[in-house]
Amino acid sequence: NETTPKLLIGFFYPRLYPKWKEAKDCYEKNKKFSNWRKIVATAFEEDKLPSDLIERFDETSPDFDPYAAMPSTIALEHAARMCDVDVESVGLRTLQNYLKESREWIERVGEKKAEEEVGKRIAHAIEDITMMFRVAYQMGTRPPIDRLSFFQRQILVDGFEEDLMNAIKKFEDQRTSSENEGETYLH
């Protein structure tokens, strides 16, 4: 019985909420500076908080919504993204219901089972990413990184960014080398 990704929102949310609460505090202390976005992003560089969610703090924006700027709301959306939930197609009320269902599920199965499920999702995401690189390499093209899900991109950012960049460089070097060898044989 496979766990649906939305059931893991309750795993990510309590880990993200304190970070967003601190990010909001950092914004409050630095909002008088024109570079507050950079200050917040730099302060939480290790956490890789999405810039579009940091932007929600901007009280001077014509689109500012105080409810959407609450750390709890932002953490919920971030947690949903981590579970590949299309947050644009579901409303906040639905995300709150997902969080409630997720918390109930985690309470029923235990935190350890939730961690195992997250581990499985990470393993599947890495397999998908690896396959995407293999196919791109075989086709002689650059991997379509823009087609990765938010969760897959976050995995790359969190632990594999350097490996990814090295793989792309190696791929491009091999392709350049192969093209140069082909030119040598043509002359």
Phi, psi and chi 1 to 4 in degrees:
 res  aa     phi    psi   chi1   chi2   chi3   chi4
   1 ASN       -  106.7 -169.7    3.1      -      -
   2 GLU   -80.0  137.5 -169.4  170.5  -46.2      -
   3 THR   -76.8  133.7  -53.7      -      -      -
   4 THR   -75.4  143.9   61.1      -      -      -
   5 PRO   -54.3  -36.2  -25.7   33.0      -      -
   6 LYS   -62.2  -23.1   70.9 -179.6 -177.2 -178.0
   7 LEU   -70.0  -11.3  -76.4 -179.8      -      -
   8 LEU   -93.2   -2.2  -63.8  174.0      -      -
   9 ILE   -55.4  -41.1  -69.9  174.3      -      -
  10 GLY   -67.5  -16.2      -      -      -      -
  11 PHE   -79.6  -44.8  177.8   83.1      -      -
  12 PHE   -78.2  -37.7  -69.1  110.8      -      -
  13 TYR   -54.1  -51.7  178.7   81.3      -      -
  14 PRO   -66.2  -17.4   17.3  -23.9      -      -
  15 ARG   -85.2  -28.7  -71.3  156.7  176.4   80.4
  16 LEU   -89.8  -33.0  -67.4  168.4      -      -
  17 TYR   -55.6  -48.3  175.1   68.7      -      -
  18 PRO   -60.5  -34.8  -19.3   29.1      -      -
  19 LYS   -65.7  -42.5  -65.3  176.3 -169.6  -38.8
  20 TRP   -70.9  -31.5  -77.3  107.4      -      -
  21 LYS   -65.0  -44.4 -165.9  164.9  174.1    6.8
  22 GLU   -65.2  -38.7  -69.9  175.0   33.1      -
  23 ALA   -63.2  -40.0      -      -      -      -
  24 LYS   -63.9  -42.8  176.9   75.8  172.5 -156.8
  25 ASP   -60.7  -42.1  -68.6  -17.2      -      -
  26 CYS   -62.1  -42.7 -177.0      -      -      -
  27 TYR   -59.4  -48.2  162.2   76.0      -      -
  28 GLU   -57.5  -39.4  -68.9  -64.9  -22.7      -
  29 LYS   -73.7  -23.7  -68.5  174.5 -172.8  168.2
  30 ASN  -120.2    5.2  -65.8  -71.6      -      -
  31 LYS   -64.3  -18.5   64.8 -176.3  177.1 -177.3
  32 LYS   -73.3  -15.3   60.3 -174.9  170.4  -90.2
  33 PHE   -93.2  142.4  -57.8  111.6      -      -
  34 SER   -66.9  -23.0   62.2      -      -      -
  35 ASN  -100.5   29.7   66.6  -22.1      -      -
  36 TRP   -58.3  -33.8   67.2  -97.4      -      -
  37 ARG   -60.7  -45.6  -69.3  166.1 -172.3   81.6
  38 LYS   -65.9  -38.7 -175.0  174.7 -177.6  175.7
  39 ILE   -61.1  -47.4  -67.3  169.2      -      -
  40 VAL   -65.2  -46.9  173.0      -      -      -
  41 ALA   -60.7  -41.3      -      -      -      -
  42 THR   -68.0  -40.8  -58.2      -      -      -
  43 ALA   -62.3  -28.1      -      -      -      -
  44 PHE  -118.5   30.1  -64.9   89.3      -      -
  45 GLU   -55.9  -41.9 -170.4  170.1    9.2      -
  46 GLU   -64.6  -30.8 -171.7  174.4  -59.7      -
  47 ASP   -83.2  -14.0  -59.7  -52.6      -      -
  48 LYS    51.3   52.3  -52.8  -76.5 -165.9 -110.8
  49 LEU   -68.1  131.3  -59.5 -179.2      -      -
  50 PRO   -60.2  133.1  -23.0   33.5      -      -
  51 SER   -63.0  -33.3   60.0      -      -      -
  52 ASP   -67.9  -27.5   65.5  -48.9      -      -
  53 LEU   -80.1  -35.1  -65.1  179.4      -      -
  54 ILE   -60.4  -38.9  -68.1  172.2      -      -
  55 GLU   -58.6  -25.7 -168.5   65.0   35.1      -
  56 ARG   -60.3  -22.9  -63.1 -118.9 -175.7  110.1
  57 PHE   -70.0  -20.3  -64.7  141.1      -      -
  58 ASP   -64.1  100.3 -173.1    4.0      -      -
  59 GLU   -71.1  -16.4  -62.6  166.0   -6.3      -
  60 THR   -88.0   -7.7   64.3      -      -      -
  61 SER   -70.5  139.5  169.8      -      -      -
  62 PRO   -64.3  -20.8    8.8  -12.5      -      -
  63 ASP   -93.2    7.2  -61.2  -32.4      -      -
  64 PHE   -59.0  131.1  178.2   72.9      -      -
  65 ASP  -127.7  112.0  176.7   -7.9      -      -
  66 PRO   -58.6  -33.1    0.6   -2.5      -      -
  67 TYR   -69.7  -42.9 -170.1   70.2      -      -
  68 ALA   -68.3  -19.9      -      -      -      -
  69 ALA   -90.8   -1.3      -      -      -      -
  70 MET   -71.1  137.7  -68.1  172.3   53.3      -
  71 PRO   -53.9  -36.1  -26.9   35.4      -      -
  72 SER   -66.1  -39.5   57.0      -      -      -
  73 THR   -68.3  -44.4  -56.4      -      -      -
  74 ILE   -65.3  -43.4  -64.5  171.9      -      -
  75 ALA   -62.1  -37.9      -      -      -      -
  76 LEU   -64.1  -45.8  179.3   56.5      -      -
  77 GLU   -64.9  -40.7 -176.3  170.9  -34.7      -
  78 HIS   -62.2  -44.0 -167.9  175.4      -      -
  79 ALA   -61.2  -40.8      -      -      -      -
  80 ALA   -64.0  -41.3      -      -      -      -
  81 ARG   -60.9  -39.6  -71.6 -178.9 -174.9 -175.0
  82 MET   -61.9  -22.1  -68.1  -62.2  -65.8      -
  83 CYS  -100.5   11.3  -63.9      -      -      -
  84 ASP    59.3   30.1  -72.5  -26.6      -      -
  85 VAL   -81.0  131.4  171.7      -      -      -
  86 ASP   -75.5   92.2 -176.5    0.5      -      -
  87 VAL   -66.5  -20.4  -64.2      -      -      -
  88 GLU   -72.5  -28.6  -59.2  -61.0  -39.4      -
  89 SER   -94.5  -10.3   67.3      -      -      -
  90 VAL  -118.9  148.5  -61.6      -      -      -
  91 GLY   -85.1  173.3      -      -      -      -
  92 LEU   -62.2  -38.4 -174.6   57.6      -      -
  93 ARG   -59.7  -41.9  174.4   84.4   57.5 -142.4
  94 THR   -64.8  -41.2  -58.7      -      -      -
  95 LEU   -62.9  -39.0  -69.9 -179.7      -      -
  96 GLN   -64.6  -37.7  -70.1  167.3  -24.2      -
  97 ASN   -66.1  -40.5  -72.1  -25.3      -      -
  98 TYR   -60.2  -42.3  -71.7  170.8      -      -
  99 LEU   -62.5  -43.0  178.4   59.0      -      -
 100 LYS   -61.8  -47.9 -177.6  177.7 -176.7 -108.9
 101 GLU   -59.6  -41.5  -70.2  172.6   30.5      -
 102 SER   -64.9  -45.0  176.7      -      -      -
 103 ARG   -61.3  -41.1  -75.0  176.4  168.9  160.4
 104 GLU   -63.6  -42.7  -70.0  167.9   -3.1      -
 105 TRP   -63.2  -45.8  175.4   76.2      -      -
 106 ILE   -63.1  -40.1  -68.7  170.3      -      -
 107 GLU   -62.7  -37.9 -169.5  172.8  -51.8      -
 108 ARG   -71.3  -46.5 -155.2  169.8   46.9 -106.1
 109 VAL   -94.8  -21.0  -58.5      -      -      -
 110 GLY    99.1  154.6      -      -      -      -
 111 GLU   -62.9  -36.8 -174.1   76.9   15.5      -
 112 LYS   -62.1  -43.1 -175.2  172.1  179.6  172.2
 113 LYS   -63.2  -41.0  171.1   72.0  172.2  165.1
 114 ALA   -62.0  -43.2      -      -      -      -
 115 GLU   -60.9  -40.9  -73.7  176.8   12.1      -
 116 GLU   -61.3  -41.8  -71.1  171.8    7.0      -
 117 GLU   -65.2  -40.2  -69.1  -61.5  -36.8      -
 118 VAL   -62.9  -42.7  169.4      -      -      -
 119 GLY   -58.3  -41.2      -      -      -      -
 120 LYS   -64.3  -42.5  -73.3  179.1 -168.9  175.0
 121 ARG   -63.6  -39.0  -75.8 -165.4   32.7   81.7
 122 ILE   -64.8  -44.9  -69.6  170.8      -      -
 123 ALA   -60.8  -43.9      -      -      -      -
 124 HIS   -64.2  -41.6  -73.1  -68.8      -      -
 125 ALA   -63.1  -41.4      -      -      -      -
 126 ILE   -65.1  -40.2  -68.0  169.9      -      -
 127 GLU   -60.3  -44.7  -73.9  174.4   17.4      -
 128 ASP   -62.4  -43.4  -68.6  -14.9      -      -
 129 ILE   -63.5  -45.1  -66.7  164.9      -      -
 130 THR   -60.3  -44.2  -57.0      -      -      -
 131 MET   -61.5  -42.2 -178.4   60.1   72.7      -
 132 MET   -60.3  -41.0 -174.2 -177.5  -68.8      -
 133 PHE   -67.3  -41.1  -89.4   77.9      -      -
 134 ARG   -61.1  -47.7  -92.0 -164.6 -153.4  118.2
 135 VAL   -61.9  -45.5  168.7      -      -      -
 136 ALA   -61.1  -42.2      -      -      -      -
 137 TYR   -62.4  -45.4  177.7   75.2      -      -
 138 GLN   -64.1  -32.5  -69.8  168.4   -8.8      -
 139 MET   -86.1   -8.6  -65.7  175.5   63.9      -
 140 GLY    74.9   29.0      -      -      -      -
 141 THR  -121.0  168.3   60.5      -      -      -
 142 ARG   -80.3  139.4 -174.2 -179.4  175.3  100.6
 143 PRO   -59.2  136.5  -21.4   30.9      -      -
 144 PRO   -79.1   74.7   29.1  -33.1      -      -
 145 ILE   -59.3  -31.2  -63.3  168.0      -      -
 146 ASP   -65.4  -15.2   57.1  -36.9      -      -
 147 ARG   -92.2    1.2  -68.6 -177.9   37.9 -146.6
 148 LEU   -72.5  148.3  -65.4  174.9      -      -
 149 SER   -72.3  165.9   70.3      -      -      -
 150 PHE   -56.8  -44.3 -179.2   85.5      -      -
 151 PHE   -60.4  -45.1 -176.5   69.4      -      -
 152 GLN   -63.7  -43.1  -70.1  170.3  -33.4      -
 153 ARG   -63.5  -39.6  -74.3 -167.6  -50.3  -85.9
 154 GLN   -63.9  -38.8 -162.7   69.1   30.7      -
 155 ILE   -61.7  -44.2  -72.2  170.5      -      -
 156 LEU   -62.4  -44.1  -70.3  173.7      -      -
 157 VAL   -65.7  -43.7  166.9      -      -      -
 158 ASP   -66.7  -39.0  -76.1  -12.1      -      -
 159 GLY  -143.4   -9.2      -      -      -      -
 160 PHE  -126.1    9.7  -58.5   95.8      -      -
 161 GLU   -57.3  -47.5 -175.7  175.3   22.9      -
 162 GLU   -64.1  -42.7 -171.8  174.7  -35.0      -
 163 ASP   -61.2  -41.5  -67.6  -20.1      -      -
 164 LEU   -62.3  -48.3  171.6   66.0      -      -
 165 MET   -62.9  -40.2  -68.2  -57.5  125.7      -
 166 ASN   -64.5  -39.6  -72.0  -22.3      -      -
 167 ALA   -65.0  -42.2      -      -      -      -
 168 ILE   -64.0  -45.5  -70.0  173.1      -      -
 169 LYS   -61.0  -45.6 -177.2  172.5  179.6   -1.9
 170 LYS   -60.2  -44.7 -176.8  177.2  178.2 -177.7
 171 PHE   -59.4  -47.9  165.2   74.5      -      -
 172 GLU   -67.4  -36.7  -70.6  176.9  -15.7      -
 173 ASP   -63.8  -43.2  -71.1  -11.9      -      -
 174 GLN   -64.1  -40.7  -73.2  174.2  -18.4      -
 175 ARG   -65.4  -43.8 -166.4  164.0  105.1 -173.4
 176 THR   -62.8  -42.9  -58.3      -      -      -
 177 SER   -61.9  -43.3  175.3      -      -      -
 178 SER   -64.6  -40.7  -63.9      -      -      -
 179 GLU   -65.7  -41.0  -72.5  171.3   -2.1      -
 180 ASN   -66.4  -38.5  -71.0  -18.2      -      -
 181 GLU   -62.8  -40.5  -73.8  175.3   15.2      -
 182 GLY   -61.7  -38.4      -      -      -      -
 183 GLU   -65.8  -36.7  -69.6  174.5   14.0      -
 184 THR   -63.1  -43.1  -55.2      -      -      -
 185 TYR   -69.7  -25.8  -66.6  118.6      -      -
 186 LEU   -75.9  -25.5  -66.2  175.0      -      -
 187 HIS   -80.3      -  -67.8  -71.4      -      -
